[in-house]
Amino acid sequence: MAGRETLVYGIFRMNALKAKIRDSAHRVGFALCGFARIEPLSHAAFVEQWLAAGNAASMAYIARGLGKRLDPRLLLPEARSVITVGYRYLPPPLPPIDWHRALRGRIAAYAFGTDYHLTVETKLRSLAAAITEHCPGVALRPYVDSGAVLERDWAASGGVGWFGKNTNILHTEEGSYFFLGELLTSLDLESDPPTADHCGTCVRCLDGCPTQALRPGYSLDARRCISYWTIEHRGAIPVEMRAPLGNWIFGCDICQEVCPWNEKLVRGRGAGDTDALLPYLPDLLRLDADAFHRRFRHSAVRRTKRDGFVRNVAIALGNTHNPAAAPGLGETLHHDPAPLVRSHAAWALGEIGAQPAQQLLQQGWRSETDQTVRAEIITALDRF
């Protein structure tokens, strides 16, 4: 009986500690908190197969850090558990606006305001300090979408939510509009019960994805993902992917917007700030490196870097098919220092299709020296 009493007492103390940590997490500002003991991940084979199929596109860093991703003890040898937290962000309501006519782009909701890496990491460090008060000498290491951590797997293993068909972690009350953060810890904590899958037969996210990036089997092909092309990819965007980008210039929210579990989070909310939600594209087209840094120095948007961002802006303007976009695109074609940007401005002018766009392309042809840009100009002129 003594052994059984010791076991029961140990479980009681562990549950009490988890309750204190969860309470501290809520006090810091995290809506969700779950615990997972570090054990071999059931998802490991899927990750390996996903990488082998080329679904990571050019994100080679995922494969390079695979060993650490599958075993956090390679990041923190003392680690025994992963504490996963969810920090809520409400998607801003979209004002009713015709982006083609108004020349407005779209930035994913998570990128509004201060870079979430900074916000969540600050709160994680506050949580770590609170845990240290309860457990002096405990080893803790925070991660916020950084380092080799399979955050969605640990979130699912820790009962934070279920792995949805849109490949986000979903929660019945919080939907998928929350950031994940992790604390690797030397505390040996029992895993929370996993959350049941509530996607059921729903396939709204698969049907709603304009590029068919989401696949059956809870998988995403980055080679077809708008977020990948507008954020991670550094070079020219393939011609066949440009029109499907629509007016997205950083990230994409479509698979979250169509999810039934997110409906109640956005229903009934008033109109938002048009300039923040749907920025005026011609203004963004004129951003040089310094202006880009000033505007986005505290934003997650800075990840795409200036040339990649303005490249995206040019594509969005081409997708408006609005002749009002031609003057700005012509100025970019003639004067932007980056061949990457000039080449996409040429493509966009070809999409505009009006007579002024043709004249701007012809002027660009006479002055352009970069062969890649010249090739784009020729292709655009051929459309006339």
C-alpha positions in Angstrom: 0.0 0.0 0.0 2.9 2.4 0.7 4.0 2.2 -2.9 0.4 2.9 -4.1 0.1 5.8 -1.7 3.4 7.2 -3.0 2.2 6.9 -6.6 -1.1 8.6 -5.8 0.6 11.4 -3.9 3.1 11.9 -6.8 0.2 12.2 -9.3 -1.5 14.6 -7.0 1.6 16.8 -6.8 2.1 16.7 -10.5 -1.5 17.7 -11.2 -1.2 20.5 -8.7 2.0 21.7 -10.4 0.3 21.6 -13.8 -2.6 23.5 -12.5 -0.3 26.2 -11.1 1.6 26.4 -14.5 -1.7 26.6 -16.4 -3.0 29.3 -14.1 0.3 31.3 -14.5 0.0 30.9 -18.3 -3.5 32.4 -18.2 -2.4 35.2 -16.0 0.4 36.0 -18.5 -2.2 36.2 -21.3 -2.2 32.7 -22.9 -5.6 31.4 -23.8 -4.4 27.8 -24.0 -1.9 25.7 -22.2 -1.1 22.0 -22.6 1.6 19.5 -21.5 3.3 16.7 -23.4 5.9 14.3 -22.1 8.7 13.9 -24.6 8.3 10.6 -26.3 8.7 9.4 -29.9 6.2 11.3 -32.1 3.6 9.2 -33.9 3.7 11.8 -36.6 7.5 11.3 -37.3 7.0 8.9 -40.3 4.5 11.3 -41.8 7.0 14.2 -41.6 9.7 12.2 -43.2 7.5 11.1 -46.0 6.2 14.7 -46.5 9.8 15.9 -46.9 10.7 13.1 -49.2 7.8 14.0 -51.5 9.2 17.5 -51.9 6.3 19.3 -50.1 8.7 21.6 -48.3 9.6 23.3 -51.6 12.8 25.3 -51.1 12.6 25.3 -47.3 15.6 23.0 -46.9 16.1 24.1 -43.3 13.2 21.9 -42.3 15.1 18.7 -43.3 18.4 20.0 -42.0 17.0 20.2 -38.5 14.8 17.1 -38.7 16.7 15.2 -35.9 16.2 18.0 -33.5 12.6 18.5 -34.6 11.8 14.8 -33.8 13.7 14.8 -30.4 13.8 18.1 -28.4 16.4 16.6 -26.1 18.9 17.4 -28.8 18.0 21.1 -28.2 17.9 20.8 -24.4 19.4 17.6 -23.0 17.6 17.9 -19.7 14.2 18.2 -21.4 11.5 15.8 -20.3 8.3 17.7 -21.3 7.0 20.3 -23.6 4.6 23.0 -22.3 2.7 24.4 -25.3 0.7 27.6 -25.0 -1.7 29.4 -27.4 -1.8 33.2 -27.6 -5.1 34.4 -29.1 -5.2 36.9 -32.0 -8.6 37.9 -33.4 -8.8 38.2 -37.1 -9.7 41.8 -38.0 -13.0 42.3 -39.9 -12.7 43.1 -43.5 -14.5 46.2 -44.8 -16.7 45.7 -47.9 -14.4 46.8 -50.7 -13.7 46.0 -54.3 -9.9 45.4 -54.2 -9.7 45.4 -58.0 -11.1 48.9 -58.3 -9.6 50.3 -55.1 -6.1 48.8 -55.7 -6.0 47.2 -52.3 -3.8 44.3 -51.2 -4.2 41.8 -48.3 -1.9 40.9 -45.5 -2.6 37.8 -43.3 -4.3 38.7 -40.1 -1.5 37.4 -37.9 0.9 40.0 -39.3 -1.0 43.1 -38.1 0.6 44.9 -35.2 3.8 44.0 -33.4 5.7 40.9 -34.6 4.1 38.0 -32.7 7.6 36.5 -32.2 8.4 39.4 -29.9 5.0 39.4 -28.1 4.8 35.7 -27.5 8.4 35.3 -26.5 8.1 38.1 -23.9 5.1 36.3 -22.4 6.8 32.9 -22.5 9.8 34.3 -20.5 7.3 35.7 -18.0 5.7 32.2 -17.7 9.2 30.7 -17.4 10.0 33.1 -14.5 6.7 32.1 -12.8 7.5 28.4 -13.2 11.0 28.9 -11.8 9.4 30.4 -8.6 7.5 27.2 -8.1 10.4 24.9 -9.1 13.8 26.6 -8.5 16.6 25.2 -10.7 14.3 23.9 -13.4 15.6 24.0 -16.9 13.4 25.9 -19.4 13.9 27.0 -23.0 11.3 29.1 -24.9 10.5 28.8 -28.6 8.1 30.8 -30.8 8.0 29.5 -34.3 11.7 29.4 -34.2 14.3 26.7 -33.8 13.8 23.0 -34.7 10.5 22.4 -32.9 7.5 20.6 -34.4 5.1 22.9 -32.5 1.9 21.6 -33.9 2.8 18.0 -33.0 3.6 18.9 -29.4 0.4 21.0 -29.2 -1.7 18.0 -30.4 0.2 15.7 -28.1 -0.4 18.1 -25.2 -4.2 18.3 -25.8 -4.1 22.0 -26.9 -6.2 21.1 -29.9 -6.4 18.7 -32.9 -4.5 18.7 -36.1 -7.1 20.1 -38.6 -7.5 19.4 -42.3 -6.2 22.9 -42.9 -3.0 21.7 -41.1 -3.5 24.2 -38.3 -4.1 23.3 -34.7 -7.9 23.7 -34.1 -9.7 24.3 -30.8 -13.5 24.2 -30.3 -13.5 27.6 -28.5 -10.5 29.4 -30.1 -10.7 28.0 -33.6 -7.3 28.3 -35.2 -6.6 32.0 -34.6 -3.9 31.7 -32.1 -0.1 31.6 -32.0 1.8 28.6 -30.6 4.7 28.9 -28.2 6.7 26.2 -26.4 8.7 25.8 -23.3 11.0 22.8 -23.2 11.5 21.9 -19.6 13.3 19.4 -17.4 10.0 18.9 -15.4 8.7 15.4 -16.0 5.0 16.2 -16.6 2.3 13.8 -17.6 0.8 14.4 -21.0 -2.7 15.9 -21.2 -5.3 13.8 -22.9 -5.4 14.4 -26.7 -8.3 16.4 -28.2 -10.6 14.5 -30.4 -10.7 15.4 -34.1 -13.7 17.5 -34.8 -13.2 18.1 -38.6 -15.5 15.3 -39.4 -16.5 15.1 -43.1 -16.0 18.9 -43.6 -13.7 19.8 -46.5 -14.3 23.5 -46.7 -10.6 24.4 -46.4 -9.6 21.9 -49.1 -12.4 23.2 -51.5 -11.7 26.9 -50.6 -7.9 26.8 -51.2 -7.5 28.6 -54.6 -4.3 26.8 -55.4 -5.2 23.3 -54.1 -2.3 23.4 -51.7 -4.3 21.4 -49.1 -4.4 17.7 -49.8 -6.4 14.8 -48.3 -4.7 13.3 -45.4 -4.1 16.5 -43.5 -1.2 17.5 -45.7 -0.1 20.8 -47.3 2.0 21.1 -50.4 4.1 24.3 -50.0 4.8 24.3 -53.7 1.2 25.4 -54.2 0.7 27.5 -51.0 0.1 31.3 -51.3 1.9 31.8 -47.9 5.0 30.0 -49.1 5.2 32.0 -52.3 4.6 35.4 -50.7 6.8 34.9 -47.7 9.4 32.1 -47.9 10.3 32.1 -51.6 13.0 34.6 -52.5 13.1 34.5 -56.3 10.7 34.9 -59.2 7.3 33.5 -58.7 6.3 31.0 -61.4 3.9 32.5 -63.9 1.3 29.9 -63.3 1.2 30.9 -59.6 0.8 34.6 -60.1 -2.9 35.0 -60.9 -3.9 32.6 -58.1 -2.2 34.9 -55.6 -5.0 37.4 -56.1 -4.3 40.4 -53.9 -2.4 38.5 -51.2 0.9 40.3 -50.6 1.9 38.5 -47.4 0.5 35.2 -46.3 -3.0 33.9 -46.7 -6.0 33.3 -44.4 -8.5 31.6 -46.7 -8.3 28.1 -45.1 -9.0 29.7 -41.8 -11.7 32.0 -43.0 -13.8 29.2 -44.4 -13.3 26.9 -41.3 -16.6 26.5 -39.4 -14.7 26.5 -36.1 -13.6 30.1 -36.8 -17.0 31.5 -37.8 -18.1 32.5 -34.3 -14.9 34.4 -33.8 -15.5 36.8 -36.7 -19.3 36.9 -36.9 -20.9 40.3 -36.0 -17.7 42.3 -35.7 -17.7 45.8 -37.1 -15.6 47.2 -39.9 -11.9 47.5 -39.4 -9.1 49.9 -40.4 -9.1 49.8 -44.2 -5.5 50.9 -44.5 -4.2 48.3 -42.1 -6.3 45.5 -43.4 -6.2 46.2 -47.1 -3.2 48.5 -47.8 -3.2 50.7 -50.8 -0.9 48.9 -53.3 0.6 51.9 -55.2 2.0 53.3 -51.9 3.6 50.0 -51.2 5.0 49.8 -54.7 7.1 52.9 -54.0 8.8 51.6 -50.8 12.5 51.6 -51.0 14.7 49.6 -48.6 14.7 52.3 -45.9 10.9 53.0 -46.1 10.2 49.3 -46.0 12.3 48.9 -42.8 10.6 51.9 -41.2 7.1 50.7 -42.0 7.6 47.0 -41.0 10.5 47.0 -38.6 8.2 45.8 -35.8 6.0 43.6 -38.0 6.3 40.0 -39.2 6.0 41.3 -42.7 9.7 42.1 -42.6 10.4 38.4 -43.0 9.7 38.6 -46.7 12.3 41.4 -47.2 11.8 44.5 -49.3 12.3 43.0 -52.8 10.1 40.0 -52.2 7.4 42.2 -50.7 7.3 44.7 -53.6 7.5 41.8 -56.0 4.2 40.6 -54.4 2.7 44.0 -54.6 3.4 44.2 -58.3 1.7 40.8 -58.9 -1.4 42.0 -56.9 -1.6 45.1 -59.0 -1.4 43.0 -62.2 -4.2 40.9 -60.8 -6.5 44.0 -60.5 -6.5 44.4 -64.3 -7.1 48.0 -63.5 -5.5 50.6 -65.9 -5.2 52.9 -62.9 -2.3 50.7 -61.7 -0.3 51.2 -64.9 1.5 54.5 -64.0 2.9 53.1 -60.7 4.0 49.9 -62.4 5.6 51.8 -65.2 7.6 53.9 -62.7 8.7 50.7 -61.0 9.7 49.0 -64.3 11.8 52.0 -65.2 13.4 52.9 -61.9 13.3 50.1 -59.3 16.8 48.9 -58.4 15.9 45.2 -58.1 15.6 43.2 -61.4 13.3 40.8 -59.5 10.8 43.7 -58.9 11.1 45.1 -62.4 10.5 41.7 -64.0 7.2 41.3 -62.0 6.2 44.9 -62.8 6.6 44.0 -66.5 4.4 40.9 -66.1 1.8 43.1 -64.2 1.7 45.6 -67.0 1.0 42.8 -69.4 -1.9 41.8 -67.3 -3.3 45.4 -67.2 -3.6 45.2 -71.0 -4.5 48.8 -71.6 -2.7 51.0 -74.2 -0.8 53.0 -71.6 0.6 49.8 -70.2 1.8 48.8 -73.7 3.6 52.1 -74.1 5.3 51.8 -70.7 6.5 48.3 -71.6 7.9 49.6 -74.9 9.8 52.4 -73.0 11.1 49.8 -70.5 12.4 47.7 -73.4 14.4 50.5 -74.8 16.2 51.2 -71.4 16.4 47.8 -69.7 19.7 45.9 -69.7 18.9 42.9 -67.5 18.1 39.9 -69.7 15.6 38.4 -67.3 13.6 41.6 -67.2 13.8 42.0 -70.9 12.4 38.5 -71.3 9.4 39.4 -69.1 8.8 42.6 -71.2 8.8 40.7 -74.4 6.4 38.1 -73.0 4.1 40.9 -71.7 4.2 42.8 -75.1 3.3 39.6 -76.9 0.0 39.6 -75.0 -1.0 42.8 -76.9 
